[in-house]
Amino acid sequence: MTLIVQKYGGTSVGNADRIKHVAERIAQTKRDGNDVVVVVSAMGHTTDRLIDLMGEITPEPDLREADMLLATGEQVSIALVAMALHCQGIKAVSLMGAQAGIMTEKKHAKAQILDIHTERVRGLLDQGYVVVVAGFQGITEDQEITTLGRGGSDTTAVALAAALKADMCEIYTDVPGVFTADPRTVPTAKLLPEISYDEMLELASLGAQVLHPRSVEYAKKYGIFIRVRSSFDAGPGTVVKGVELLENQKPVSGIAADLNQVKLALLEVPDKPGIAAKLFTALAEEGINVDMIIQSVRGEFANDIAFTVGRNEMARALAVTEKVGAEIGASGVIHDADVAKVSIVGAGMINHPGTAATMFTALADASINIQMISTSEIKISCVISRKQVQEAVRMIHERFELSSEEVPVFVPCD
């Protein structure tokens, strides 16, 4: 018998009517002869409301108590989904993460899954139950409840699929699948029938909010097929799988824009060994993630070092850079928050010479200046002016002929 793990996000179970609709889909999957495990997020914006409520009590909540609070959101949704399945005539049982055997490290707020004890879930499946599991949470060996951080329900679903050796992990969300670009920017963006793990991981890391990067890493590690589908229609969605299984490796599969970028530059840095190490070690020690880096020659004995960080880390990164700059004798530090990153991603890029030239020409033809460039085997990213990013996405999308003849149906997030 085929085993399918289905995950439904907060929008999919946002109210009673949507929960009933989800239950109908789960029930049909069961009636089709499949074993089914369902992973559910908290309803709608429940987690955000709990965080706001916590903030009204204290600006610095204890992380253990925060996890105790936030884990309640999924407890509500799994019980309601199980009740809705009972109304469909389907045997169903709801389990919190701890009850489902999801073991995590001893870390609150952003715990990693260490192991899943599947005996109880397997036993219930053998008895014909649909098992409804709370996403986003687990328990430590000391019986402490933990949460997995944002996107944790995706990770829960894929991890369960791996532990149970499921045939497919279906992620139901509020969009029909993965598109060549954000349809709100490019109305003719095409729905991709399939995409590789590496391409999906790059797009997720670049800001495409269809799947959480950790869940894609899990799927790649254990070879789990993911199908991203809409919970609001019966479309086929997008299958995420190994690159060797793709039918057609195009040079570019998708385009992403990241507006959460700021650029900093350390000017006239002495040209000697260890300078870059000192700067980026200091940033790492403050927990600041650096994205793109470029070093340019300023003169015979000096260089400029420019790099990008997340917008919410600009103040801390600026303080660290100014401190290091003073210590090494740099002439100054500048920063620019009016930037964005546009990227192309494609598993077939390595076998198609001229891909970078096509992207750069498209930007040049639109009079868009490139400030920084970063490349990998399947990705090319450019830092450009923030105000030109939507035009850049449209121009690049058109140049690589990624548009669909039909305008896709796209349901934006609530």
N, C-alpha and C positions, 0 to 999 in steps of 0.2 A: 504494500500500500504506500502511495506517495505521501510524504510528510512535507507540509508547507507551513512556514512561519510567516505570519502577516503582522505588520506593524501599522498602527493608525495613530497619526499625530493629533495634536491638540485641536486643530481646526476641524479634523474629521469627526471628532467626538465633542464638538463645541456646545451642543444642546441635545435635548431629548430626541428631537426628530432625527438629528444626524446620527445619534447612537442607534436608533431603530434601523436606520438605513445601513449602517455598518453591520449590524447584527444580521440583516438580510443577506448581505454579501458573504459574511462568514458562514452562515447557515447553508448557503448554496454551495460553497466550497466543500463543506462537510458532506452534503448530500451527493456531491459528485464523486464521492468515494475516497476522499483524502483524510488523513489525520491532520489536525490543525492546532497549532499553537499561536495565540494572538498576543502581541505586545502592545500595550496602550499607554499613551501619554496622558498627562493631566488635561482636563477639559479647557479648551480655549486659552484664556490668559490667566488661568488659575495660579500658575507658578509666579507670574509677575505680581499678581495681587497679594500672594503670600509674602513675597519679598518686600512689597510696599508696606504691608501690615507690620512686618518685622522691623522695618525702618522707623515706624511710628513708636515702637517700644524702645529701641536702642540703635544708635548709629553703628555700633560694633558688636553684633550678636556673637555669642559663642557658636563656633562652627558645628559642634555636636548637636546643640539644640536647633540650629538652623536646619540641619539634615532631618532631625525628627519632625520639624514643621513641614518642610518641603516635600517629604515623602508621602504626606497625607493626600496630596493632590491626585496621585495615581490610584490611591486606595479607593477614592470615590469613583473614578472612571471605570476601573476593572469590575467593581461590583455592579455598576449600572449596565455595562456591556454583558456581563454574565446573566443578569436578570432579563435583558432584552433577548438573549439567546434562548432562555427558558420559554419565553413567549412564542418563539419560533419552533418550539418542540425539540430543541437541541439540548442534550446533556452538556452542561458547562460548569466550570468551577473557576473561581478567581483566586489568584495567589499573589501575595506581595513578593518582592524580590527575594527576601530572606526565605520565604516558604518554598520558592522555586529553586533554592539552592545556589543562588548567585553570590559567590564569595569574592570579596574585594580586599584590596590592601587597606592598611590602617591609616586612612587619610580621608578627612571630611571635605565635602564640597566638590572635589575633583578626583574621586577614587578611580583606580583602574581595576578591571575585572581580572582576578587571578585564576579562578576555576569555577566551574558550574557542576554541582552535584545533581545529576539528572534523574536519579532514581524515582523521586516522587512524580515528576512530570511524565516520565515514561510509563509509570504504573497507571496514571490517570488516562493517558492515551490508550493504553491496552484495554482499559475498561470502557472505551468509547466516548470519553469526554473531550470537549474542546477546552483547552487550558488557556485561561486568560491571565497573563502575567503583567505585573506593573513594571513599566520601563523606568530607566533613569536611576535605579537604586539597587542596593545589595546589602550584604552584611559581612562584618569581619569575623575572624575566628573567635574574637572576644564578645561576639553577639552585639556589636554596635552597628546601628543602621547608618549607611553611607549613601551619598548621592554621587552620580557620575559626571556632573557638570552639564552644561548646555549640550544638546544633541545626544544625551546619554541614552535615550530610548532607541535611537537607531543602532547604537552600539549594543544595547541589550538584545535587540532582535537578531543581529548578525551573530553575536556570540552564542545565543541559544541555537541558532541554525547550525553553527559549527559543532557545538557540543552534542546536538541530537542527530548530526549527520543528515540534515534536512535536504530535500531535493531542490528547494527554492526558498529564498527569502524575499517576500514582497513588501515593499515600503509604500504605503498609501499616504498620499499627501494632498496638497491643494493645487498642484499643477499636474498636467498630463504626463510629464516625464522630463527628460533633459533636452534642452533646445540648443541650437547652434549659437544662440545669443539670447539675451533677455528680451522676450517679445514685447515688453513695454517700451524698449528702445528701438528694436527692429521688428515691426509688425509682421514681416514675412519670414521671421526666423523659423527654421525647420525642426520638427521633432525628430530626434535621433532614435532609430530603432534599437541601436546597440552602441556601446562605448566601452573602452577598456578600463580596467581598474586604475591604471596610471593616469589616463586622461581624466577620469572622474575625480581622482584624488587631487590633481592639479586644479581642476575647475572648482572643486569644493574649497581648496585652500585659497583660491583667488576671489572667493566671495560668493560663488554660486551656492545658494542655500537649499539645494534640493536634498543633499545628503551630508551628514557630518563626516569630516575627514577620518576620524577614528574608526567609524563603521566601515569605511572603504578599505582602510588598512587591514582590519580584521578579515574582511571578505577576501582580499587578495592573499593574505597569509594562509587561509584555510580553503581557498578555492570555492567559496560560496557564491553562486549566482544571485545577484540582486535584480529584482524587477521593480523599477520606480513607476508607480501608476497613480492616477487620480482616484480619490475615493468618491468623486462626484460623477464619473462617467465610466463607460465600459471599454475605454481605449486600451490598446495593448501596452502602452508605456514604453520605457527604455530598459533594456537588459544590460547590466554591468557585468563584464566577464573578462577572462584573460585575453590579452592582445592576440595571441596565436589562434584564438577562436573567432576573431572578427572576420566577417566576409569581405570587407572592403576597408583597407587602411588608407584613408584619404590624408593628404598632407595636413589639413586643418579640420578638426571636428567641431571646435567651439571657440567662442570669443568671450572673454570676461573682462569686466571693468571693476576696479577696486578703488573706491573713493576714500577708503580709510588709510590714507598714506600721507606722510609728511616727509620732507627732505631736509636733512641737515648736512652741513659741510664744515670741515675743519680746514682752515686756510693756511697756506705756506708752512706745511709741516716739514721739519728737518728730514732730509732724505738719508735715513740710516736704518739699519735693522732694528726690529722690535717695536717700532712706533705703532704700527697697525695692531700688533698684538696687545699693546698696552691699552689702546682705545677700546677695542672690542672685548677684551677681558673685563674691563671696568663696566661696560654696558651689560655683559652677561651676568656679572656678579649682582647687578641690580634687577635681574630678571627681565631685561628688556630684549625683545626679539628683534633682530635686525634682518631686513629683507634684502634689498639690493645694495650693492657696494660698487663704487667706481673710484679709482685713483688716477689722477691726471698730473702730468708734469707741469709745475709752475715755473721752474727755472733750473739752473744747473744743480742747485743743492736743496731744492724744496719741491714738495708735492701738495696737492689738494686732495683730501679724502672726503667724498660725499657718500651718504647712505640714507636709506629710508627706514622708518619705523611706523608702527601703528599710531593713528591720530591721538588715541588716549594716552600714549606714552611719550608724547612730545616734550612735555615739561620736564619729566625726569631725565629723558635722553639729553635734553639741552643742558641741564645742570651737570650731568656727568661729563659731557663733551667739553663744556667750558672749563671744568676742573682739570681734565686731562690736558686740554690745550694749554692752559697756564703752566702746567708742570713740564711740558715738552718744548715750550717756546714757540707755539704756533702764533700766527699774527691775529687770529680771531676765529669766531664761529658765526655762521649765518644759518638761518632756517627759512623754509618756505612751506606754508600750509596750503597753498593754492595749487596743489598738484594731485594727480591721480595716476593709476597704473592701468594700462590696457594690455591684454595678453591674448595670444593665440595658442591653442593647444591642439596637438594632433600626433597620434602614434605613428603615422606614416611620414612625418616631417623629415625624419632622418634619411629617407630614401627619395626625397623630392628636392633636388637642388633648386635654389632660387626662392624658397619660401620666405626667408627673411627679406630678400630684395623686394618681393611683392608687397609685403607688409609696409616696409619703409617707403616704397613708392606711393602707396595709397595714402599714407600720412602726408608725404610731401605734396601730393596733388591737392590735398585739402589745406595746405599751408599750416600744417601742425608741426611744431618744432619738437624734436625728441631730445629730452634732457638726460636720460639715462637708459641703458640697455642691459638686459640680463637674458641669458639663454641657457637652455638645457637640451637634452635630446628630443624632448617632445613639447617644449614651451619656449616662446619668445615674448618677453615683456618689455614695455617701454613706459617710462615716466614722462607724462606730458602735462600741459596745463589742465587744471580741473574743469574749466569752463568749456573745453573742447572735447571732453571724453565721449559724450554721446555721439557727436559727429564722427569721431574716430572709429567707434564701434560700427556705425552704419557704413562708413567708407570701406573698412577692412572686410566687413561681411559681404558687401557687394563685390569687392575685388576678387574674393575667393569663391564667388558664385555659390554661396551657401543658402540662398533664399529658397523658400518653398513657393510653389505656384498658388497655394491656398493659404489664406491667413489662418493661423492656428487658433484654436479655442484656448484661452489662457485665463485662469482664475487667480488673481493676485491674492497674497496673504491678507488675512483680516488685520 
